[in-house]
Amino acid sequence: MMNPPPRILATPAADALMARLEAMHGPLMFHQSGGCCDGSAPMCYPAGEFRVGGQDVLLGHVGTRGDIPVWIGAAQFDYWRHTQVTIDVVPGRGAGFSLEGPEGMRFIVRSRVFTDEEADALEAAGPPQTGA
């Protein structure tokens, strides 16, 4: 059986913006909720500024050092559990509290459905870590 694939990735452009934001704000974290509008975008915060709940699921870590945690609400994870999520960045400004807004950029997500073999490997690896 293959090793489970990462549930979360980031593009080089997103990693570069994360590095710039880390230089300004210190350690970072992301939370992906299932809200409408910008609530469905990945929100970047200083680490610890967003309180992770017991139902939140850790998708994994991104960034050039692989140390920025990405959390997702449990209800949203139920919808996305079969997809690999990639954080990307595009020009523009979201309407949320995410740190990249003043930089004239906004984080977005792109996704793809896991193959059957990848889904089986993730299932065999057991449930992901939660904020509990």
N, C-alpha and C positions, 0 to 999 in steps of 0.2 A: 504494500500500500504506500502511496506517496505521502510526503509530509504535507500538512495542511497549508494552504496558501495564506498570505496575509489578508485580513479583512479590510485593511486600510492602506492606501498608498498616497503619495503626493507627487505632483509633477515637479521638475526642477525649478520652474518659475515660482511655484508655491513655496518650495523649500527656501528659495532665495528671499522671498518676502518674509517668511517666518524668521529667518536669520536676522534680517533687518529689524523686525519688530522685537526680537529677543534682545538685540543690542540696545534698544530704546527702553524696553519695559521689563527686562529680566525674563525668567522662565515663563513659558506659555502653556496653555491647554486649549483644547477645542471641545465644544459640545454641539452635537447635531440633534436638534429636536424635530418633531414632526409638525410644527406649527405652520401657519399659512404665511405667505409673503416671505419676509426675510427670516422668519422662524424656521423655514425649511432649508436655510443656508447654514453652512458650518460657521459657528461663532467662535472667534478667537479671543481669549481672555488672558490676563496675567494668571499664572498658576495659582490656584486656590481662591481666586476671586469669584468663580462660579461654584456653588456648592453642589457637588455630585450627590445624587440621591441613591438610596439603596436599590432602586429599580433600574438605575442607569447601567449600561453595558459598556465595557471597555472594548473598543474595536481594535485597538493597538496603538502604536506610536509612530509618529512621522518626524520630519525635520532632518537636517543634515547629519545630526548625531543620533537620530532615532530615539529621542527622549521626550518628545512632546506628545502627551496622551490625548487620544481622541475618544470621547465618550458619546453615547447615543442614548436617547430615551428608550425605555423598554418597548413601548408600543411601536415606535418607529423601527426598532431592531426587528420586531416580529415581521414587519413588512419587508425589510431589507436583508434579512438573514441569509438569503440565497444570492446576494450580490456582493461583489468586491467594489468598494467605494474608493474613489480617487479624489483627493482635494486638489483643486486647480485654482487659478486666479485669473481674473479678467479686468480690464479697465472699467471703471465705473464706481459708483458709491452706493452701498446698501443703506438701508434706513435703520439698522440695528446698532447695538453697542459694541460690535466687533472692532478690534483694534486697528484693522487695516483701513477703515473708512477714511480717516484723514489723509491717507497716502494716495487717494484717488484710485484705489483698487478694491476688488471684493473677491472673497473666497467663494467658490462654488463647488459643487460635487458633480462628478461624472461616475457612472457605474456600469458594470457589466455583470451578467449572470454567471455564477460559478458553473463549471462543467459538472456533470454527474460525478466524475472521479474526485474533483475538488470538494464537492459537497459531502461526499462520503468520507473524505479525509478529515474535514472539519467536524463532522458528526462523531467520528471515532476519537477525535481529540478531546471530546467532552465540552461542557458548556463554557462559554466565555466568562471572564471575571466580571463581577458586578460591583457597584459602589457600596454594597452592604458590608 
